[in-house]
Amino acid sequence: MVHSETSRSRKHHDVRWESLPHDRLASEIAQAVAYRAPQEAHYEMRLKELAQKLPQFSQDDHSEFTRLISAETNRELRICRDVYRNYLETLNNKSRIAKWDVALNFAVAPRASLILRRRICGYLETSRVDPIIAETFLAFRAGLVIPLRGAHIRPVDAKRSIEEVVCSCVPAGAFQHLKERFKRENFIVGGPFAPPHILRRAMSYGISLSDISPILEDNQVWISGAACLWDNVQREIVAQRVQIDLEERSNTMVAVGSLPKFDRIVGPLYVEASERYTTIPREVWQTIGEKVDLAGISLESKLEPKGKRVLRDLLRQQIAIKTWREALICDRDFGVLESKVVVNGNVKYRGMLNRHAKRAVYRARDRYRKVLEHIYEEGIRRSKTSC
């Protein structure tokens, strides 16, 4: 049973998870999901354009569609995470890490299953996938019902809807407690939409492997798309789990050493922003900078020598830029900085301060992603050879 302490008697009484104001929190999540910044309008238009093309089964269209849908899904999961974290933060005096863990396993992970089901159903229906084909590849053939008292055996071959077969692939607890499950379960790229599972289900209908192959080839585009949607959700849940572990400064799921503070803060912020925006807006860079500044991380300490030289050149002209918020959006030369220099006869573009500050962010992003990839690949490593 999941519970936390009441605000009235924070040290002595627990409150059950079921008694939290989930309806109010769900409404807050829905409002945040519905809000669109002006620079995001073109994403919705692009999704509508791609949706009309899906029945043509172009690999490029399906890849772009699933990428955009995955970004929308992850955005909703992050909003859910933030809403529940903010609520639990003021609920009692338990550790922040414990609250984050509760929010992930009991709010975010179940929502991930529900969203993924809805997204995959919509994807298959928009692509006009034949429900019989979907059932063949996504659900095992129903078994035989054998009544008692020697009655006749009656086969159950009733058609199932796309919603039913997708729900059989994505159970409610599919993404809960991944940290513990990585230690004892095998995970495979593509999850239930991976080739081994697809083949086993089709063969349960008595279809031979030679007959399955051409049918599978004809439907590979949408099957790969569904697998991509699954993988991206699982990666997001893993990323949120890693963020908790890094915050706790403990070993990660596979004993990866803790990242520096700068990487722990900037890595997730940049990854989330880059998934949401094709070009990260100026306002988002400012927000990233503000969060780094709040953590008390020195700007100069993370810049490469060329970036430090830019800071010194500005300081000589009494132009002092000390915060990440300023540096990440500072694209002016102030009449001081040279946009390009000649070194040994070669023209080199030096770049403004924001270029050097962003490079520090990119390096942090790469180190953070390396940790995530290591954890994700290690979690599924055994399955790659066993399936």
Buried (B, 14 or more C-beta within 10 A) or exposed (E): EEBBBBEEEEEEEBBEBEEBEBEEBBEBBEEBEEEEEEBBEEBEEBBEEBBEBBEEBBEEBBBBBBBBBBBBBBBBBBBBBBBBBEBBEEBBEBEEBBBBBBBBBBBBBBBBBEBBBBBBBBBBBBBEBEBEBBBBBBBBBEEEEEEEEEEEEEEEEEEBEBBBBBBBBBEEEBBBEBBEBBEEEBBBBBBBBBBEBBBEBBBBBEBEEEEBEEBBEEBBBBBBBBBBBBBBBBBBBBBBBBBBBBBBEEEBBBEBEBBEBBBBBBBBBBBBBBBBBEEBBEEBBBBBBBBBBEEEBEBEEBBEEEBBBBBEBBEEEEBEBEBBBBBBBBEEBEEEBEEEEEEEEEEEEBBBBBBBBBBBBEBBBEBBBBBBEBBBEBBBEEBEEEB
